[in-house]
Amino acid sequence: MIRYALRCDRSHDFESWFQSSAAYDQQVKRKLVTCPICGSAKVDKAIMAPRIVGKKGRGRATPPEPTATTTAPEAAQSAPTSLLMAQERELRTKLKELRDHIVKNADNVGERFANEARAMHYGDKEHRPIYGEASPDEAKSLIDEGIEVSPLPTLPEDRN
């Protein structure tokens, strides 16, 4: 795996991991590498200091110190942002918004979810937005019957 420091055409710095340099080249050519800040697909490798570790210091490599002209906060602001971390934060935010919307606008039917969904699907009850609990087997049965269901997104912080 290779980690590259990258920069888009709008001078946003970020970093990402690739299987190989050829994999990076292929993904850039197919416009699969995009800036997590602005979405630009015009991305190039930025200058990056290599991390070389000698035999004695194996596993104890330290990042270079900020130069005398750069203060620590400025160095932190200009450091590349991890592409994965930025995308993960955005995804978590969107999932939380989706979950909050469903909870606010639908009825929680709890363990009766499968029965309520079936009753609405077959016309025994009026359609309304619901959410609740279903075992994996119950969810599979609903899907097999042609009843559209989706899991409610749960984030790690929701479990605490």
C-alpha positions as CSV (number, residue, x, y, z in Angstrom):
1,M,0.0,0.0,0.0
2,I,1.2,3.5,-0.8
3,R,0.0,6.7,0.9
4,Y,0.1,9.8,-1.3
5,A,-0.3,13.4,-0.3
6,L,-2.6,14.9,-2.9
7,R,-3.7,18.4,-4.0
8,C,-6.6,19.4,-6.2
9,D,-6.7,22.2,-8.7
10,R,-8.1,24.5,-6.0
11,S,-5.1,23.9,-3.7
12,H,-6.9,21.7,-1.2
13,D,-4.5,19.2,0.4
14,F,-5.6,15.7,1.4
15,E,-4.1,12.2,1.4
16,S,-5.2,8.7,0.4
17,W,-4.0,5.2,0.2
18,F,-3.5,3.1,-3.0
19,Q,-2.7,-0.5,-3.7
20,S,0.2,0.7,-5.9
21,S,1.4,3.6,-8.0
22,A,-0.3,2.0,-11.0
23,A,-3.6,1.8,-9.1
24,Y,-3.3,5.5,-8.3
25,D,-2.7,6.3,-12.0
26,Q,-5.7,4.2,-13.1
27,Q,-8.0,5.7,-10.6
28,V,-6.9,9.3,-11.5
29,K,-7.4,8.5,-15.2
30,R,-10.9,7.3,-14.5
31,K,-11.6,10.4,-12.3
32,L,-12.2,8.2,-9.2
33,V,-9.9,10.3,-7.0
34,T,-11.7,13.4,-6.0
35,C,-11.1,16.2,-3.5
36,P,-13.1,15.6,-0.3
37,I,-13.5,19.3,0.2
38,C,-14.6,20.6,-3.2
39,G,-15.2,17.3,-5.2
40,S,-12.7,18.3,-8.0
41,A,-11.4,15.3,-9.9
42,K,-8.3,17.4,-11.1
43,V,-5.9,15.9,-8.6
44,D,-2.1,15.7,-8.5
45,K,0.4,14.2,-6.1
46,A,1.7,16.8,-3.7
47,I,5.3,17.0,-2.5
48,M,5.7,14.6,0.4
49,A,8.6,13.8,2.7
50,P,9.3,10.1,2.8
51,R,9.2,8.3,6.1
52,I,12.4,6.1,6.2
53,V,13.1,4.1,9.3
54,G,16.5,2.6,10.0
55,K,17.0,-0.8,11.7
56,K,17.5,0.7,15.1
57,G,14.5,3.0,15.0
58,R,12.1,0.5,13.3
59,G,8.6,1.4,14.3
60,R,9.5,4.7,15.9
61,A,9.5,7.0,13.0
62,T,8.5,10.6,13.9
63,P,7.0,13.2,11.7
64,P,9.2,16.1,10.7
65,E,9.1,19.1,13.0
66,P,7.4,22.4,11.8
67,T,9.9,24.8,10.4
68,A,10.8,28.0,12.3
69,T,8.6,30.0,9.9
70,T,5.6,27.9,10.6
71,T,3.8,27.9,13.9
72,A,2.2,24.6,15.2
73,P,-1.4,25.7,14.5
74,E,-0.5,26.7,11.0
75,A,1.2,23.4,10.4
76,A,-1.9,21.5,11.6
77,Q,-4.1,23.5,9.2
78,S,-1.9,22.9,6.2
79,A,-1.4,19.2,6.9
80,P,-3.2,16.9,4.4
81,T,-6.6,15.8,5.5
82,S,-7.2,12.1,5.3
83,L,-9.6,11.4,2.4
84,L,-11.2,8.5,4.2
85,M,-11.7,10.4,7.4
86,A,-13.4,13.3,5.6
87,Q,-15.7,11.0,3.7
88,E,-16.5,9.0,6.8
89,R,-17.4,12.2,8.7
90,E,-19.7,13.3,5.8
91,L,-21.3,9.8,5.6
92,R,-21.9,9.7,9.4
93,T,-23.5,13.1,9.2
94,K,-25.8,12.1,6.4
95,L,-26.8,8.8,8.1
96,K,-27.6,10.7,11.3
97,E,-29.7,13.2,9.4
98,L,-31.6,10.3,7.7
99,R,-32.1,8.5,11.0
100,D,-33.3,11.7,12.7
101,H,-35.7,12.4,9.8
102,I,-37.2,8.9,10.0
103,V,-37.6,8.9,13.8
104,K,-39.3,12.4,13.6
105,N,-41.7,11.5,10.8
106,A,-42.5,7.8,11.3
107,D,-44.3,5.8,14.0
108,N,-42.1,3.4,16.1
109,V,-44.1,0.1,16.1
110,G,-41.3,-1.8,17.9
111,E,-41.4,-5.6,17.6
112,R,-44.7,-5.4,15.6
113,F,-42.8,-4.1,12.6
114,A,-43.1,-7.2,10.4
115,N,-46.8,-7.6,11.1
116,E,-47.5,-3.9,10.6
117,A,-45.5,-3.8,7.3
118,R,-47.4,-6.9,6.0
119,A,-50.8,-5.5,7.0
120,M,-50.1,-2.2,5.1
121,H,-48.7,-4.1,2.1
122,Y,-51.7,-6.3,1.8
123,G,-54.2,-3.5,2.3
124,D,-55.4,-4.5,5.8
125,K,-54.2,-1.2,7.3
126,E,-53.7,2.3,5.9
127,H,-50.2,3.0,4.6
128,R,-48.1,5.2,6.9
129,P,-44.3,5.6,7.6
130,I,-43.2,3.2,10.3
131,Y,-40.0,1.8,11.8
132,G,-39.3,-0.8,14.4
133,E,-37.5,-4.1,15.0
134,A,-37.3,-7.2,12.9
135,S,-35.0,-10.2,13.0
136,P,-32.9,-10.9,10.0
137,D,-35.2,-13.8,9.1
138,E,-38.3,-11.6,9.4
139,A,-36.7,-8.9,7.2
140,K,-35.7,-11.6,4.6
141,S,-39.3,-12.9,4.6
142,L,-40.7,-9.4,4.1
143,I,-38.3,-8.8,1.2
144,D,-39.2,-12.2,-0.3
145,E,-42.9,-11.2,-0.2
146,G,-42.1,-8.0,-2.2
147,I,-42.4,-5.7,0.8
148,E,-39.8,-2.9,0.6
149,V,-37.9,-2.5,3.9
150,S,-34.6,-1.0,4.7
151,P,-32.5,-1.1,7.9
152,L,-32.5,2.0,10.0
153,P,-28.9,3.3,10.1
154,T,-27.3,2.9,13.5
155,L,-24.0,4.6,14.3
156,P,-21.6,3.6,17.1
157,E,-22.4,6.7,19.1
158,D,-26.1,5.7,19.1
159,R,-25.3,2.6,21.1
160,N,-23.6,4.5,24.0
